[in-house]
Amino acid sequence: MRFPSTSRRHDRWLLIRLAAQNVGYRRLRALLLGAAVMLGVGIGFVSFVAGWALREGIATSFARMGADLIVVPSSTLVNITASLLTVQPTEQTLPADLARQIAEIPGVARVAPQRIVPALVEGNAVNLIAFDPAHDLSVLSWLEERRPGPVEGLIAGSRLAARLEASLSVCGMPLSIYGRLGKTGVGPFDESYFLSFNALADIVSFCRAAGTAGAPPAKVADSEVSPAAVMNHADVCSPDLPLDRVSAFLLQLLPDAKPEQVKFSLAQFADVKIVEGNTVLTSSRQALSTLLIGIAVFTALQLTALLILVSLLFSAIVQERYREVGLLRAMGAKPGQVMTIILAEATIITGLGGLGGLGLGAAVLLMFARSLAFYFDLLGIPFSWPPLPVLQVGAIFAIVFSAILGLVGALLPAWRVRRMAPYALIRSQGH
């Protein structure tokens, strides 16, 4: 005795086999349609991978340009370079809660506070630049080496000889090197150590708890640093150092923001100076998101055109089979079964075309891997392939999309023939 569910599965399998046989009967047409889908999916996959690398590279390059605007105390010096990354070391500060008021100004996308504090690292007087990793727009984009995990410890500028994961003494408190930055050409940026605001607060608490003024000398690099030296060269250990002050606010603007209007709003705050970056770079950064949206819209239009093409092809294929479909209906085939055969045939052709397109795209990417990376390097754009999980998801999506493309493209022709009477199909002039 055959159970109904088993019978239905057997019937479906027979319908799929019949659809596969139909593909084999008209091989040339199936090959041409599969080749069209293969080219579309292959080019789409290559465009996705190359576009990902290009988007990430351009975004990183723009991020390395730092801020669009910097808000600093009125007497602070700022290097006017191509990159607004930080300010000159200064004793002048602004209240940290000013960040909330700046963020409310129309046109401001992100606000990244920084605090520059002198300190002793391994007995040498250097500057610590504290930043907020969650809102950063200038430091992390320059990381060339880093440990896995969240930002902890110190990040060394490019001119500092510090090895990754090495332990350094900051005013007597040991901290490890989390990462190293690439060369920026901005002096204060290349010659400083970077750390989070939380790490800066930990150093201040350590110094105050140790009672630096009366504490024994700190061991630094097999030598001793006296408490007086720490006090003279390390403001971070000053008992009067406030933690609610910052040296500068780095601002990134929204794509549609006008720098002049934002600068006018910022000028309402007392005792501040606004420094503007390279206007060309600001405009380019703002135009990047519009460009990417335009590319996405263009790709969607291409896919829509491919869907219409598949639908037209299967309309012609189904029309040629009117007599064949009518005979199947006259022999007892149900409308749903006829529709299943047509949809399965379309899915098989486009699914195999998508699989071939994925192979074609992978071959093209392997062929041009070195040339693309080399060309990006010549342009000064960092090049990196998408992560493996992203590639895997992209490959699966390409195959599934190609199968769905055939399914959707053949749906309307299959639905039309499903509603026609068997005698009308048999009398049709289509062959």
C-alpha positions, -999 to 999 in steps of 0.1 A, spaced: 0 0 0 14 34 -10 7 63 14 -6 95 -1 25 116 9 48 90 -7 27 91 -39 28 128 -41 66 128 -37 69 102 -64 47 122 -87 68 154 -81 99 134 -89 84 122 -122 74 157 -131 110 170 -124 124 141 -145 101 151 -174 112 187 -171 148 176 -173 141 155 -204 125 186 -220 157 205 -214 176 177 -232 152 177 -262 160 214 -269 196 215 -260 206 245 -282 179 267 -268 187 256 -233 224 262 -238 218 297 -252 195 306 -223 219 291 -198 248 309 -213 229 342 -210 222 335 -173 258 324 -168 272 356 -182 248 377 -162 255 359 -129 292 357 -136 295 394 -143 273 402 -113 294 381 -90 327 396 -103 311 431 -99 300 423 -64 335 412 -53 353 439 -71 328 465 -60 331 454 -23 369 458 -25 366 491 -43 340 504 -18 360 493 12 392 507 -3 377 541 -12 359 543 22 392 535 39 410 561 19 384 588 27 384 578 63 422 583 64 416 619 54 403 623 89 376 649 97 358 675 76 359 700 104 378 702 137 365 722 167 394 733 191 400 759 217 405 793 202 443 794 209 451 759 197 473 753 167 462 729 139 484 717 111 468 725 78 475 693 59 456 671 35 444 651 66 427 665 96 436 638 121 445 655 153 457 688 168 491 701 180 497 692 217 481 718 238 471 726 274 438 742 262 407 720 265 370 721 260 342 705 281 335 669 270 297 674 272 300 699 243 300 668 220 263 663 226 255 699 216 276 696 185 260 663 175 226 681 175 237 706 148 220 698 115 245 683 90 268 667 116 270 629 111 297 620 137 316 636 165 349 621 176 365 637 207 402 635 214 424 643 244 461 649 242 480 644 275 518 642 281 531 610 297 562 589 304 563 557 283 594 536 291 610 567 307 605 588 275 583 619 274 556 613 247 520 623 241 491 601 247 460 608 225 428 594 240 399 587 217 366 570 217 368 538 195 330 537 191 329 572 175 364 573 160 369 585 124 406 590 122 427 566 142 414 530 136 414 535 98 452 538 99 458 505 117 483 483 98 488 458 126 465 448 154 455 421 178 421 405 174 394 417 198 383 451 211 407 481 214 427 476 246 461 490 256 482 513 234 483 519 197 517 531 185 523 558 159 544 549 129 575 566 141 576 548 175 596 516 178 570 494 196 563 458 188 529 443 187 518 428 220 549 442 238 544 455 273 553 491 280 553 511 312 531 542 311 540 562 342 547 529 360 515 511 348 521 482 323 501 484 291 505 461 260 507 473 224 473 466 207 483 478 173 505 500 151 495 527 127 507 533 91 527 564 82 504 595 79 529 623 75 512 643 103 538 647 130 517 646 162 499 616 148 530 596 139 549 603 171 522 596 197 506 567 215 468 562 212 444 547 238 408 548 247 393 572 272 387 543 296 424 534 294 434 570 301 411 570 331 427 538 344 462 554 341 450 585 360 434 563 387 466 542 389 488 573 394 465 588 420 462 555 439 499 550 439 504 585 454 531 595 430 544 623 451 555 600 478 559 567 460 592 549 454 608 551 419 590 532 392 608 504 373 611 513 337 632 494 312 656 481 339 661 517 352 643 538 378 622 569 371 618 592 400 585 605 411 596 640 403 604 631 368 569 616 364 553 647 378 574 670 356 569 652 323 536 634 327 505 655 330 485 623 331 496 618 366 487 653 378 462 652 406 445 682 390 440 666 356 402 667 348 388 637 329 358 656 316 378 678 292 389 671 256 415 687 233 395 687 201 363 674 184 367 659 150 335 662 129 323 643 99 294 658 79 263 642 63 264 637 25 239 666 20 254 690 46 269 723 36 301 730 56 294 768 57 261 763 75 277 739 100 306 763 106 281 791 112 263 770 138 296 760 155 307 796 157 279 802 182 299 784 209 323 806 229 361 803 228 362 778 200 380 778 166 367 758 136 392 744 111 380 731 77 397 703 58 402 699 21 369 709 5 376 686 -25 380 656 -2 349 665 18 328 667 -14 342 634 -27 334 617 6 299 631 6 294 620 -31 306 584 -24 273 573 -9 253 588 -38 276 570 -63 271 537 -45 233 542 -45 235 549 -82 254 517 -89 229 497 -69 200 512 -88 217 505 -121 224 469 -111 187 465 -101 176 478 -135 199 453 -152 185 424 -132 150 436 -141 159 436 -178 173 400 -174 141 389 -157 120 404 -186 142 386 -211 138 352 -194 100 358 -192 98 366 -229 119 335 -238 97 312 -218 65 328 -232 78 318 -266 88 283 -254 54 277 -237 35 289 -268 54 264 -290 42 236 -267 5 245 -266 -4 213 -285 19 192 -263 5 207 -231 -30 202 -245 -24 165 -251 -10 161 -215 -41 178 -202 -64 156 -223 -46 125 -209 -54 135 -174 -26 158 -163 -37 184 -138 -31 222 -145 -8 223 -114 13 194 -128 17 211 -161 27 243 -144 52 224 -122 69 209 -154 73 244 -169 86 260 -137 110 231 -130 124 233 -166 131 270 -162 146 265 -127 169 238 -140 182 258 -169 188 291 -150 201 273 -119 227 254 -140 235 287 -157 240 304 -124 263 276 -113 283 281 -145 283 318 -139 297 314 -105 326 293 -119 332 319 -146 333 347 -121 357 328 -98 380 321 -128 379 358 -138 387 369 -103 416 345 -100 429 356 -134 429 393 -124 436 390 -87 471 404 -88 464 429 -115 434 444 -96 454 446 -64 484 462 -82 462 487 -99 445 497 -67 479 501 -50 489 524 -78 459 545 -71 467 546 -34 435 526 -25 439 498 -1 427 465 -17 413 436 3 390 407 -8 357 403 11 359 380 41 353 343 34 318 342 50 308 371 27 321 353 -4 303 321 6 270 340 11 275 358 -22 281 325 -40 250 309 -25 229 340 -33 241 339 -69 230 303 -74 197 308 -56 190 340 -74 196 324 -108 171 296 -99 146 321 -87 151 342 -119 139 312 -140 111 305 -116 98 340 -116 104 345 -154 84 314 -163 57 320 -137 34 342 -159 36 320 -191 30 289 -169 0 306 -152 -15 316 -186 -13 281 -200 -26 266 -168 -59 285 -173 -64 274 -210 -88 246 -218 -72 214 -233 -91 216 -266 -80 253 -271 -44 242 -266 -46 213 -290 -63 235 -317 -35 261 -313 -12 268 -342 19 268 -320 43 239 -325 
